[in-house]
Amino acid sequence: MCQEILKEIRSCGFSFQKLSGKYPELNLLKNIPQNPTYHGEGDVYRHTEMVCGRLLSLPEWRELENEEQELLFLAAAFHDMGKIYCTKQEDGSWVSPRHTIIGEKRFRQQVYRNAEQFGLTFSQRETAARLIRYHGLPVWFWTKKRTEFQLLQAAESIPLRLLYLLSKADVQGRVAEDICKLEEQVELFADYAKELGIWEQSYGFANAYTKFQYFQREGLRHNAVLYDDTEFDVLLLSGLPLAGKDSWIAQQGMELPVVSLDAIREQLGVSPAKNSGKVAQAGTERAREYLRRKQPFIWNATNIIQETRQRLVSLFAGYGARVHILYLEVPYQELLDRNQKRDRYIPQSVLEEMIRKVEMPAPWEAYEVICRG
Protein backbone atom coordinates (compact mmCIF):
# COMPACT_ATOMS: atom_id res chain seq x y z
CA MET A 1 0.00 0.00 0.00
CA CYS A 2 1.38 3.41 -0.93
CA GLN A 3 2.42 5.70 1.86
CA GLU A 4 3.26 8.82 -0.11
CA ILE A 5 3.85 11.43 2.58
CA LEU A 6 5.77 9.02 4.81
CA LYS A 7 8.02 8.18 1.86
CA GLU A 8 8.47 11.89 1.14
CA ILE A 9 9.38 12.59 4.77
CA ARG A 10 12.18 10.04 4.69
CA SER A 11 13.38 10.76 1.16
CA CYS A 12 13.66 14.49 1.89
CA GLY A 13 15.82 13.76 4.93
CA PHE A 14 13.19 14.81 7.46
CA SER A 15 13.36 18.39 6.21
CA PHE A 16 10.27 20.46 6.98
CA GLN A 17 11.21 23.03 4.35
CA LYS A 18 11.46 20.39 1.62
CA LEU A 19 8.25 18.74 2.79
CA SER A 20 6.36 22.04 2.59
CA GLY A 21 7.53 22.29 -1.01
CA LYS A 22 5.79 19.00 -1.76
CA TYR A 23 2.73 19.68 0.40
CA PRO A 24 1.67 23.33 -0.15
CA GLU A 25 -0.85 23.10 2.72
CA LEU A 26 2.07 23.61 5.09
CA ASN A 27 2.86 26.97 3.49
CA LEU A 28 -0.43 28.27 4.90
CA LEU A 29 1.41 28.40 8.24
CA LYS A 30 3.40 31.34 6.93
CA ASN A 31 2.43 34.77 8.28
CA ILE A 32 0.11 33.28 10.90
CA PRO A 33 1.07 35.41 13.92
CA GLN A 34 1.77 34.17 17.45
CA ASN A 35 2.04 35.79 20.86
CA PRO A 36 5.72 36.90 21.08
CA THR A 37 5.74 36.18 24.82
CA TYR A 38 5.55 32.46 24.05
CA HIS A 39 6.78 32.50 20.46
CA GLY A 40 9.48 35.08 19.93
CA GLU A 41 10.71 33.09 16.90
CA GLY A 42 7.97 34.52 14.68
CA ASP A 43 5.08 33.01 12.73
CA VAL A 44 3.71 29.48 12.93
CA TYR A 45 5.73 28.30 9.93
CA ARG A 46 9.02 29.29 11.58
CA HIS A 47 7.94 27.67 14.86
CA THR A 48 6.99 24.43 13.08
CA GLU A 49 10.30 24.36 11.23
CA MET A 50 12.13 24.70 14.56
CA VAL A 51 9.99 21.99 16.18
CA CYS A 52 10.78 19.53 13.38
CA GLY A 53 14.47 20.35 13.71
CA ARG A 54 14.47 19.86 17.48
CA LEU A 55 12.67 16.53 17.11
CA LEU A 56 15.60 15.12 15.14
CA SER A 57 18.07 16.25 17.80
CA LEU A 58 16.35 14.44 20.69
CA PRO A 59 18.39 11.45 21.93
CA GLU A 60 15.27 9.26 21.92
CA TRP A 61 14.73 9.92 18.21
CA ARG A 62 17.36 7.41 17.12
CA GLU A 63 15.71 4.67 19.18
CA LEU A 64 12.39 4.87 17.33
CA GLU A 65 11.25 2.46 14.63
CA ASN A 66 11.23 3.90 11.08
CA GLU A 67 7.45 4.27 10.94
CA GLU A 68 7.37 5.86 14.38
CA GLN A 69 9.90 8.45 13.20
CA GLU A 70 7.87 9.18 10.09
CA LEU A 71 4.54 9.48 11.91
CA LEU A 72 6.02 11.61 14.67
CA PHE A 73 7.61 13.96 12.13
CA LEU A 74 4.30 14.08 10.23
CA ALA A 75 2.47 15.08 13.42
CA ALA A 76 5.13 17.70 14.17
CA ALA A 77 4.80 19.18 10.68
CA PHE A 78 1.03 19.56 11.06
CA HIS A 79 0.78 19.98 14.85
CA ASP A 80 -0.22 23.66 14.72
CA MET A 81 -2.27 23.69 11.53
CA GLY A 82 -5.34 24.51 13.63
CA LYS A 83 -3.86 27.99 14.19
CA ILE A 84 -4.52 28.76 10.52
CA TYR A 85 -8.26 28.69 11.24
CA CYS A 86 -8.61 30.09 14.75
CA THR A 87 -5.84 32.65 15.34
CA LYS A 88 -7.22 36.04 16.33
CA GLN A 89 -6.47 39.06 18.47
CA GLU A 90 -7.96 39.22 21.93
CA ASP A 91 -7.29 42.12 24.26
CA GLY A 92 -4.34 43.12 22.12
CA SER A 93 -2.70 39.67 22.10
CA TRP A 94 -2.65 36.91 19.51
CA VAL A 95 -4.46 33.77 20.68
CA SER A 96 -5.43 30.47 19.04
CA PRO A 97 -8.24 28.95 21.13
CA ARG A 98 -8.93 25.22 20.66
CA HIS A 99 -6.26 25.01 17.95
CA THR A 100 -5.34 21.44 18.90
CA ILE A 101 -8.92 20.18 18.51
CA ILE A 102 -9.40 22.15 15.28
CA GLY A 103 -6.04 20.94 14.02
CA GLU A 104 -6.95 17.30 14.61
CA LYS A 105 -10.17 17.67 12.64
CA ARG A 106 -8.60 19.62 9.77
CA PHE A 107 -5.75 17.16 9.45
CA ARG A 108 -8.13 14.19 9.37
CA GLN A 109 -10.33 15.89 6.76
CA GLN A 110 -7.34 16.76 4.60
CA VAL A 111 -5.94 13.22 4.67
CA TYR A 112 -9.38 11.69 4.08
CA ARG A 113 -10.17 13.91 1.09
CA ASN A 114 -6.68 13.58 -0.43
CA ALA A 115 -6.01 9.91 0.19
CA GLU A 116 -3.79 9.46 -2.89
CA GLN A 117 -1.65 12.47 -2.01
CA PHE A 118 -1.08 11.39 1.60
CA GLY A 119 -1.30 7.63 1.17
CA LEU A 120 -1.83 6.89 4.86
CA THR A 121 -3.58 3.87 6.29
CA PHE A 122 -6.50 4.48 8.63
CA SER A 123 -4.33 3.62 11.63
CA GLN A 124 -1.51 5.91 10.55
CA ARG A 125 -3.89 8.80 9.98
CA GLU A 126 -5.47 8.40 13.38
CA THR A 127 -2.13 8.15 15.19
CA ALA A 128 -0.97 11.43 13.67
CA ALA A 129 -4.36 13.09 14.24
CA ARG A 130 -4.44 12.13 17.93
CA LEU A 131 -0.86 13.34 18.42
CA ILE A 132 -1.96 16.69 17.00
CA ARG A 133 -4.99 16.70 19.30
CA TYR A 134 -3.03 16.02 22.48
CA HIS A 135 0.31 17.71 21.76
CA GLY A 136 -0.30 20.42 24.36
CA LEU A 137 -1.30 18.02 27.13
CA PRO A 138 2.20 17.35 28.56
CA VAL A 139 2.64 21.06 29.24
CA TRP A 140 -0.79 21.77 30.71
CA PHE A 141 -1.99 18.48 32.22
CA TRP A 142 -1.03 19.55 35.74
CA THR A 143 -3.51 22.47 35.59
CA LYS A 144 -6.45 20.13 34.91
CA LYS A 145 -8.89 19.24 37.66
CA ARG A 146 -8.36 15.52 37.07
CA THR A 147 -4.71 15.18 36.02
CA GLU A 148 -4.68 11.39 36.24
CA PHE A 149 -7.88 11.17 34.18
CA GLN A 150 -6.43 13.33 31.38
CA LEU A 151 -3.38 11.10 30.99
CA LEU A 152 -5.33 7.85 31.10
CA GLN A 153 -7.77 9.18 28.53
CA ALA A 154 -4.99 10.22 26.14
CA ALA A 155 -3.23 6.88 26.61
CA GLU A 156 -6.33 5.14 25.25
CA SER A 157 -5.62 6.73 21.85
CA ILE A 158 -1.84 7.18 21.50
CA PRO A 159 1.47 6.00 22.99
CA LEU A 160 2.40 8.66 25.55
CA ARG A 161 6.11 8.14 24.90
CA LEU A 162 5.54 9.54 21.38
CA LEU A 163 3.40 12.37 22.71
CA TYR A 164 6.19 13.23 25.14
CA LEU A 165 8.72 13.58 22.30
CA LEU A 166 6.38 15.77 20.23
CA SER A 167 5.67 18.04 23.19
CA LYS A 168 9.35 18.24 24.14
CA ALA A 169 10.25 19.31 20.60
CA ASP A 170 7.33 21.76 20.63
CA VAL A 171 8.67 23.41 23.78
CA GLN A 172 12.26 23.55 22.59
CA GLY A 173 11.35 24.74 19.09
CA ARG A 174 10.55 28.29 20.14
CA VAL A 175 12.01 31.47 21.60
CA ALA A 176 10.55 32.23 25.04
CA GLU A 177 11.69 33.11 28.54
CA ASP A 178 9.99 30.21 30.33
CA ILE A 179 11.27 27.31 28.20
CA CYS A 180 13.01 25.71 31.19
CA LYS A 181 9.76 25.74 33.16
CA LEU A 182 7.86 24.22 30.26
CA GLU A 183 10.48 21.51 29.84
CA GLU A 184 10.16 20.66 33.54
CA GLN A 185 6.41 20.20 33.08
CA VAL A 186 6.95 17.90 30.10
CA GLU A 187 9.38 15.80 32.15
CA LEU A 188 6.85 15.67 34.98
CA PHE A 189 4.33 14.36 32.45
CA ALA A 190 6.75 11.58 31.50
CA ASP A 191 7.39 10.64 35.12
CA TYR A 192 3.69 10.53 35.94
CA ALA A 193 2.88 8.47 32.84
CA LYS A 194 5.54 5.92 33.78
CA GLU A 195 4.27 5.82 37.36
CA LEU A 196 0.74 5.09 36.12
CA GLY A 197 2.04 2.36 33.84
CA ILE A 198 0.83 4.02 30.64
CA TRP A 199 4.13 5.04 29.06
CA GLU A 200 4.06 2.29 26.44
CA GLN A 201 0.37 1.36 26.31
CA SER A 202 -3.05 2.16 27.72
CA TYR A 203 -3.87 1.33 31.30
CA GLY A 204 -4.84 -2.23 32.15
CA PHE A 205 -8.16 -1.77 33.95
CA ALA A 206 -9.58 -4.62 36.04
CA ASN A 207 -12.16 -5.31 33.33
CA ALA A 208 -14.00 -3.62 30.48
CA TYR A 209 -16.82 -2.51 32.76
CA THR A 210 -14.45 -0.81 35.22
CA LYS A 211 -12.75 0.97 32.34
CA PHE A 212 -16.07 2.19 30.97
CA GLN A 213 -17.26 3.39 34.36
CA TYR A 214 -13.96 5.15 35.08
CA PHE A 215 -14.35 7.38 32.04
CA GLN A 216 -18.04 8.00 32.75
CA ARG A 217 -18.04 8.62 36.51
CA GLU A 218 -16.13 11.37 38.24
CA GLY A 219 -14.26 10.32 41.35
CA LEU A 220 -13.73 6.65 40.51
CA ARG A 221 -10.13 5.48 40.99
CA HIS A 222 -8.41 3.88 38.01
CA ASN A 223 -7.36 0.87 40.06
CA ALA A 224 -10.90 0.13 41.24
CA VAL A 225 -12.40 -3.29 40.63
CA LEU A 226 -16.09 -3.17 39.79
CA TYR A 227 -18.47 -6.07 39.35
CA ASP A 228 -19.87 -6.13 35.82
CA ASP A 229 -23.64 -6.17 36.28
CA THR A 230 -24.55 -5.41 32.66
CA GLU A 231 -27.31 -7.62 31.27
CA PHE A 232 -27.49 -7.24 27.49
CA ASP A 233 -25.74 -5.66 24.48
CA VAL A 234 -26.59 -2.58 22.43
CA LEU A 235 -24.67 -1.71 19.28
CA LEU A 236 -24.41 1.95 18.34
CA LEU A 237 -23.33 2.47 14.74
CA SER A 238 -21.38 5.55 13.72
CA GLY A 239 -20.24 6.87 10.37
CA LEU A 240 -21.05 9.20 7.52
CA PRO A 241 -24.05 8.52 5.31
CA LEU A 242 -23.21 5.85 2.70
CA ALA A 243 -20.40 4.43 4.85
CA GLY A 244 -22.04 1.00 4.75
CA LYS A 245 -24.00 0.85 7.99
CA ASP A 246 -27.12 -0.65 6.39
CA SER A 247 -25.03 -3.20 4.48
CA TRP A 248 -23.23 -4.19 7.66
CA ILE A 249 -26.56 -4.75 9.42
CA ALA A 250 -27.81 -6.88 6.53
CA GLN A 251 -24.67 -9.03 6.65
CA GLN A 252 -23.74 -9.03 10.33
CA GLY A 253 -26.80 -7.78 12.19
CA MET A 254 -27.63 -11.21 13.62
CA GLU A 255 -31.31 -10.45 13.04
CA LEU A 256 -31.36 -7.98 15.92
CA PRO A 257 -34.07 -5.31 15.94
CA VAL A 258 -32.84 -2.01 14.53
CA VAL A 259 -33.73 1.54 15.49
CA SER A 260 -32.94 3.44 12.29
CA LEU A 261 -33.38 7.21 12.28
CA ASP A 262 -33.46 7.23 8.46
CA ALA A 263 -36.28 4.69 8.47
CA ILE A 264 -38.19 6.68 11.08
CA ARG A 265 -37.70 9.84 9.02
CA GLU A 266 -39.24 8.13 6.00
CA GLN A 267 -42.11 6.70 8.05
CA LEU A 268 -42.93 10.13 9.45
CA GLY A 269 -42.47 11.83 6.09
CA VAL A 270 -39.92 14.24 7.55
CA SER A 271 -37.45 16.01 5.27
CA PRO A 272 -33.74 15.39 6.06
CA ALA A 273 -33.34 19.14 6.55
CA LYS A 274 -36.16 19.50 9.07
CA ASN A 275 -37.45 18.24 12.43
CA SER A 276 -34.40 16.21 13.41
CA GLY A 277 -35.54 16.55 17.01
CA LYS A 278 -38.87 14.89 16.24
CA VAL A 279 -37.11 11.97 14.55
CA ALA A 280 -34.60 11.56 17.39
CA GLN A 281 -37.41 11.63 19.96
CA ALA A 282 -39.31 8.89 18.12
CA GLY A 283 -36.13 6.82 17.90
CA THR A 284 -35.43 7.26 21.59
CA GLU A 285 -38.91 6.08 22.51
CA ARG A 286 -38.49 2.95 20.40
CA ALA A 287 -35.10 2.33 22.00
CA ARG A 288 -36.61 2.65 25.47
CA GLU A 289 -39.05 -0.14 24.66
CA TYR A 290 -36.15 -2.49 23.95
CA LEU A 291 -34.17 -1.20 26.93
CA ARG A 292 -37.02 -1.85 29.35
CA ARG A 293 -37.23 -5.45 28.09
CA LYS A 294 -33.42 -5.88 28.22
CA GLN A 295 -33.63 -6.66 24.52
CA PRO A 296 -30.38 -6.33 22.49
CA PHE A 297 -30.76 -4.01 19.50
CA ILE A 298 -28.87 -1.83 17.02
CA TRP A 299 -29.08 1.97 16.94
CA ASN A 300 -28.44 3.02 13.35
CA ALA A 301 -27.63 6.68 12.69
CA THR A 302 -24.61 8.77 11.71
CA ASN A 303 -23.62 9.59 15.32
CA ILE A 304 -20.55 11.53 14.13
CA ILE A 305 -20.60 13.98 17.07
CA GLN A 306 -19.14 12.81 20.36
CA GLU A 307 -21.74 14.63 22.46
CA THR A 308 -24.53 12.79 20.64
CA ARG A 309 -22.84 9.43 21.12
CA GLN A 310 -22.21 10.08 24.81
CA ARG A 311 -25.82 11.03 25.42
CA LEU A 312 -26.98 7.78 23.83
CA VAL A 313 -24.35 5.68 25.58
CA SER A 314 -25.41 7.14 28.91
CA LEU A 315 -29.08 6.40 28.17
CA PHE A 316 -28.45 2.80 27.12
CA ALA A 317 -26.00 2.06 29.95
CA GLY A 318 -28.53 3.41 32.45
CA TYR A 319 -30.72 0.39 31.65
CA GLY A 320 -27.88 -2.05 32.24
CA ALA A 321 -26.67 -2.37 28.65
CA ARG A 322 -23.15 -3.10 27.47
CA VAL A 323 -22.82 -0.43 24.79
CA HIS A 324 -20.58 -1.15 21.82
CA ILE A 325 -19.70 1.51 19.23
CA LEU A 326 -18.85 0.47 15.68
CA TYR A 327 -17.50 3.22 13.42
CA LEU A 328 -17.50 2.50 9.67
CA GLU A 329 -15.69 4.45 6.97
CA VAL A 330 -15.18 4.13 3.22
CA PRO A 331 -12.71 6.10 1.05
CA TYR A 332 -13.77 9.61 0.10
CA GLN A 333 -14.09 8.96 -3.64
CA GLU A 334 -16.15 5.84 -3.00
CA LEU A 335 -18.42 7.91 -0.75
CA LEU A 336 -18.96 10.42 -3.57
CA ASP A 337 -19.59 7.66 -6.11
CA ARG A 338 -22.16 6.00 -3.86
CA ASN A 339 -23.90 9.33 -3.40
CA GLN A 340 -24.25 9.79 -7.17
CA LYS A 341 -26.04 6.44 -7.43
CA ARG A 342 -28.26 7.00 -4.41
CA ASP A 343 -31.98 7.60 -4.84
CA ARG A 344 -31.97 10.15 -2.00
CA TYR A 345 -28.97 12.20 -3.20
CA ILE A 346 -27.22 14.23 -0.49
CA PRO A 347 -26.14 17.70 -1.70
CA GLN A 348 -22.35 17.88 -1.96
CA SER A 349 -22.21 20.87 0.38
CA VAL A 350 -24.15 18.95 3.05
CA LEU A 351 -21.90 15.91 2.75
CA GLU A 352 -18.76 18.07 2.98
CA GLU A 353 -20.10 19.80 6.06
CA MET A 354 -20.70 16.43 7.71
CA ILE A 355 -17.12 15.39 6.89
CA ARG A 356 -15.94 18.60 8.53
CA LYS A 357 -17.88 17.81 11.70
CA VAL A 358 -16.77 14.19 12.18
CA GLU A 359 -15.44 13.43 15.66
CA MET A 360 -13.84 10.01 15.61
CA PRO A 361 -15.04 7.70 18.42
CA ALA A 362 -12.36 7.38 21.09
CA PRO A 363 -11.63 4.02 22.78
CA TRP A 364 -12.94 5.28 26.14
CA GLU A 365 -16.41 6.27 24.94
CA ALA A 366 -18.16 2.93 25.45
CA TYR A 367 -17.84 -0.62 26.75
CA GLU A 368 -16.14 -1.44 23.46
CA VAL A 369 -15.21 0.79 20.51
CA ILE A 370 -14.28 -0.60 17.09
CA CYS A 371 -13.26 1.58 14.14
CA ARG A 372 -13.09 0.15 10.63
CA GLY A 373 -11.70 2.32 7.89
Disulfide bonds with the S-S distance in Angstrom:
none
